[in-house]
Amino acid sequence: MPKPARYKRALPELAMKRYLITGASRGIGRAIAEKLAGKDVELLLHGRDTVALSETRKVVEPQCAKVMPLIHDLATARGVSDLVAEVGRNPIDLLVNNAGIAIVKPFTEITSIEWEQTVGVNVTAPFLLTQRFAPRMPPGSSVVNILSVAAKTAFPNWSAYCMSKFALEGFSRCVREELRDRKVRVINVYPAATDTDIWSQVEGKWPRDRMMSATQVADAVAFALARPMDTLVENITLSSLVGNL
């Protein structure tokens, strides 16, 4: 008699997770994308630099289920709305508000355009993205805000940047309390000076070899996200042993 056919047990399908990371072209955003890449992850990577974002995609795509590049200018409401539309209606499991700009000069020299751009990218965009995505996030999801020690400390010539980080901190702390009952975590990260390309756009000589690395910040984000669903790492302050620069 013929032997009965043997069937392989079907492997359970991985539950797909969608992670949106702004400012993923380079620096901290890219490091976070590399750290969180996984076969059960769809990475939604935002950036303005098409070439740099394609490099990030090239690095993480082999480890991901899917990578979607999002080229939009978050300094404008239109850019944010276009990004939201491209992400689509499916809920996301993680929002990382990382994109940011720094205008470094005496407050008397800051133009109204520079001020509005700083507010647009560093404050309004995280507000609009959080407002759009957080209400539809499933329990266990997270919003991560990459802030700075400049959200707690004043530095001369950094008034626009400090203002924006102070504002985002206040907003995110309130949102944390509003989302707590829905089991959506809001995690704020406060890195000290980190060696990224932002320093290439700031006048002066900066000791970049003494700064933290983007990977160190990404490691901290991954640690907080890996905590059990009912555990919230509210704030992470990262500094170098050499102190704030």
Buried (B, 14 or more C-beta within 10 A) or exposed (E): EEEEEEEEEEEEEEEEBBBBBBBBBBBBBBBBBBBBBBEEBBBBBBBBEEEBBBBBBEBBEEBBBEBBBBBBBBBBEEBBEBBBEBBEEEBBBBBBBBBBBBBBBEEEEBEEEBBEBBBBBBBBBBBBBBEBBBEEBEEEBBBBBBBBBBBBBEEEBBBBBBBBBBBBBEBBBEBBEEBEEEBBBBBBBBBBBBBBEBBEEBEEEBEEEEBBBBBBBBBBBEEBBEEEEEEBBEBBBBBBEEEEB
